[in-house]
Amino acid sequence: MKIFRNYFLREFFKFFIIILLSFTAISVVAEFFDKAAEFYRESPPVLLVVKYLLLQTPRVILYALPFASLFAILITIGMASKWREIIIIKASGSSTKNLFSSFLVLGAVISFIALILGETLVPDATRKASYVRKVEILGESPKITQDRGDLWIKGLDGSLVRVQGFVDNENRILKTSIFSFSPSFKLEKRIEADEAEWDNTVWNLKNATVFDFRDSTTTKYRLLKSGSLEEPKIFREEVKKPKEMNFMELYAYYSRLEKAGFRNLKYTVRLYEKLAYPTINFVMILFGIALALNTSWGGGIRSAGLGVIVSVLYWLLYSVSISLGNTGMLQPWLAPWISPLVFGIAGGVMFTRIKE
């Protein structure tokens, strides 16, 4: 049994590496052609383009891992069936179910690695890739600085603005502070507002207090118009995206919005998705083993075709459930888990029915 197990593990890793590298290479090339117009227009150094593409690679690998896991296990068992190796194993009195159950441990390991990648390397590399593209290639100056969750912006009137968060789906910003300085950089005025809302022309500060240090006065306003801030577009472009944050960063940002009375369903779904997505690797290996050992499809090409069908069905269900979660038709915590649960249960049932 140990000889068989080691043999199939070597076969699995061979196909796994080939497929993972192939998916990654195709995705990186697609990213290059997607940004080709920008590269041609700006004519950046080749090394800068290579740096940008390399920084995109960890995220691509994270997304490619489930495909590689599924295709590798299907092709490994498919080739074993084609060359009658499965029949030899059964004839020797060994259990194919026990033999390939060791691959479930491998699936759990790959899922754990994916979780670590998604919390460490991937968000950091994605942020750096965004910076390289916007600043070093396109030559744009960063307009927003993020520090401990706060957003710092240079106002249109030369002021310094601090915002505690941006509510994307409502064009609102949370607690806002605006600092106005004299030419000698002496603080002249400070405005504190509970929140601000965009009305298509200007930001309306709500429950604002103006501290004027020039004449030592304090004035309160229920509603105060401000021309210091740019349109909401700047926040959508500059604020960290969920894919650029790890679980704790996204949780802290989501909690800040929720405490302020705002609930962004997309952020909530993305939060739980960061926990659900790595488990896809384990589910794909479980489902792949059960499917391959319960069908008579043999050979690499047929197994690859079966992998394509399973992948399409999985991502169709995954995309639909995520969309339903974003619109509130499904509970945000449940939406990212629908596909892993459905395919995991189906794979588990088929696994118990494998004929020895």
N, C-alpha and C positions, 0 to 999 in steps of 0.2 A: 504493500500500500504506500509506503514512504517513497519508493522509487517512482511510482505512478504520480504521486502528489508533486514531487520535485520536478518531474518532467513537464507536467501540465502548468506548474507555476512558471517555469522557464518559457514555455510557449505563450502563456498569458502576457508576461512582461514584454516579450518580444513584440507581440502585436500591439500591446498597450502603448509602448514607447513610439512605435511607428505611427500609430493613429493619432496620438497626442501631438507629436511633432508635425504631422500633416495638417491637422485641424488648425494648429497654432500658426503654421506658415501661411496657410490659405487666408486666415483671418487678418494677419499682419499685412499681407499683400493687399487685401481688400481695403484695409485702413489707409494704406499708402495711396491707392488710386482714389479713395474717397476724398483725401486731402490734396490730391495732385494739383488741382487748380491753385490752391493757396501756395504750395511749394513753388510752382512755376511763377506765380506773380511776385512772390517775395524773394525768390532765389536765395534761400538760406544755404549755409555750408552743408555739405553732404553729411558730415559728422553730426550736425545738429538734427537732421532728419532721422538719422540712424538712432540717435539718443531718444528722440520722441517715440519711435517705433518700439525700441527696446523697453521703454517705460510702460508701454501699452501691453507688453507681452505677459506680465503676471496676471492681469485681469483676463486676458484671452485664455491663458492656461486654466484658470479657475473655472471658466465657463466650458472649457473643452473636456475637463476631467470626466464628467458623467458620460459624454459620448464615447470617450476612449474606453471607459470601464465597460460599457454595454457592448460595444463592437468587439472588444478584445475577448470577452468571455463567450460571446456568441460564435466568433470565428474559431476560438480554441476548441470548444466542444463540437462545433460543426465539422472541423477538420478531423477530430477524433472519431466522429461518427462515420465520416466518409471513408476513412482508412480502417474501419472496423475495430478501432481500438476500444471503443465502448463495449463491444461484444466480447472482446478478449478479457476485459476487466470483469464483466459479469460471469464469464465462463470460469474465471479463476476463483470465483466465490466471493469476490470483493463487492462492496456496496458503492455504487456510483453516487448515491446520495451522501454517504459519509465522506467519500473522497472529495467531492466538490463543496461540501459544507465548510471545509477549511478556507474556501475562497470568501466566505461571509466575513471571516475575521479580517481578511485582506480588504474587503469592502469597508468595514468599520475603520480600519487604519487610514484608508484613502479619504474617507469622510472627515476624520479628525485632522488630517493634513490640510484638507480644503478649508476647514473651519479656521485653522491657524493662519493659513494664507490670506483668507478673507478678512481677518482681524489685524493683520500686521503688514505684510508686504504689499498687498493689492491696493488698499486705500492710499498708502503713502506714495506708491509708484503712480497711481492714477492722478493724484494731486500734482505731483511733479510734472507729469506729462501735460496736464492742462496748463501749468505755468510755462513750460517750454514752448508750447504752441502759441499761447496768447502773448507772452512777453518777449521771448527770444526769437520766435519765428515771425509773428505778426507785428511785433514792435509796439504792442499796446502796453500802457502803463497801468499797473494795478490800481484800482480806484477804491477798493475796500480792503482793510486789514482786519483779520479776525484774531482776537486775543481772549482766551478763556471764555469763549462763547459770545463775547460782545463784538459788534461790527463797528469799526472806526472808518469814517468817510470824510473827505475834504468837501465841505459844502460849496455850492455854486457862488456864494457870496464871500468865500474865503474863510468861513467859520469851520470849526471842527465838530463833527457830529458823531455821537455814540448811540448805537441802536442795540437793543437786547435781543432782537430776533425779527424775522420777516415771515409773514403769513402769506404764502404764495397764492393760495386759491382765493384770498379775500383782498389782496392789495393793501395789506395793513402792516404796520411795523409796531413792535412792542415798545416798552418804555424808552423814551427818546430824550437825549440831552444834547443841546446845541450850545457851543461855546464860541463867543465872538471876541476877537482880540483887536487891540489897537495896532498901528504900524510898528510900534516898539514891542509887540507881542505881550502886552499887558491885558489881562482879562477885563473886558468892559461889560459883558452881558452874558448871562447864562439862562437858558430856557429848559425847564423840566416838564415833560408831558407824559401822561399815563400811556398813551398810544397815539398813532397817527394813521389817517385813512386817506387814500388817494381818490380824488373826485374827478379824474380825467384831465384836470388842468393844474392842480396844486395840491400839496399835502395839508390836511386839516389836523392840527394838533388838538387833542382832546384833554380837558382838565389841565391846562398848561399854566405854569407859574414862571413869570419873568423876573429874574433878579438883575436889576440895573445897578452896577457898581459905580457908575459915573455920578449918579445923584442919590445913591443909596436908597433905592425904592424897590418895593416888591409888589407886583401886580398879578392877579389871577384872572384867567380866562377860561370860560367853558369850552370855547372853540377859537382857535387862533390859526390863521393861514400862515404858511411858511414857504418861502422861496429858496430855502437853503439846500433842499434835497432834490436830486434828479428824479426822473420817472422810475416806476417800479422795475423797469427793464434792467436797470443797473444791478439790482439785487438778484434777479434771476440769472444774470450772467456771471456775477462775481461771487455770490455766496456758495459755500461748499455744497456740492450735490451729495445725496445719500450714498452714491457709489464711491465718493471720496472720503467717507467717514466710516470708522469701525463701529461696532455695536454700541460701545459705551459713549462715543461722541454723538452718535445719532440719538441714543436714549436721552442724553443730557439736553440736546436741542429740542427733542420732542417734548420732554418734561417741562421745559421752560415755556413752550407754546401752550401746553395744556394747563399749566398753573395760571397763565395769563387769560385763560378762558377760551382758547382757540384749539381746535382739533383738526389737524391735517391728516386725512385718511391715507393719503399716499405715503406720508412719512411713517405712519403706523404700520402699514403693510410692508414697507421696506425694512422696518425694524425687525419684524418677525421673519421676514424673508432671509435675513442674514443668518438666522438659526436654522431655517428649514432647508435652504439651498444645499449646504454640504451633505445632508443626509441622502440627497439624490444619488450619490455615488454608491452607497450601500444598497439602496433600492434597485438601482440599475443592475448591479451584480446579482442580487437575489432573483430579480425578475428574469434576467438573462439566463441564469442557470436553470431555473424552472421551465422556461419556455423552450430552451434548447434540448433539454432532456425529456420533454413531453411531446416533441415533434420529430418527424422523420426527415426534416430538412438537413441535409448534409452539405459539406463543401463551403469554402470561403465566400464565394460570390453569393450564394443563396443566404448564408448567414448574414452577410453585409446588407443584403436587401431586406432581410427581416429586421435588422437593426435600424434601418432607415424608417421602416413602417412604425416600429415602436417609438422611435424618437419623435416622429411627426405627431403621433397620437398623444405622447406625453406632453410635448410643448404646446399642442393645441389646448389640452385641458388646463395646463399651467397658465397659459396666457389668458384664457377665459376666466379662470378663478381669480387671478390677480386683478383683472379688469373689474370683476364683480366686487372685489374687496375695495378697490379704489373708489367705486361709486356708492359703497355702503350697502349693497345688496347682500354681501356676505360679511360676516364679522371679520375685521382686519386681521385678527390673530389666526383665524381659520383659513383665510384665502391662500396663503403660501403653502399650507400643509395638505390641501386637497389632493394634489397630484401624488406627492409621496405616500399619502395614506392609501389612495385608491390602488396605485401600482404595487405598493408594499403588501397590502392585503391580498391582491390578486396573485402576486408572486409567492406569498406564503402558502396560499391554498394550493397552487400548482406544485409547489415544492413538496408538500406532504403527499401529493398524489403521484410522485415519480415512481414508475414501475421498476422494480429491481430484477 
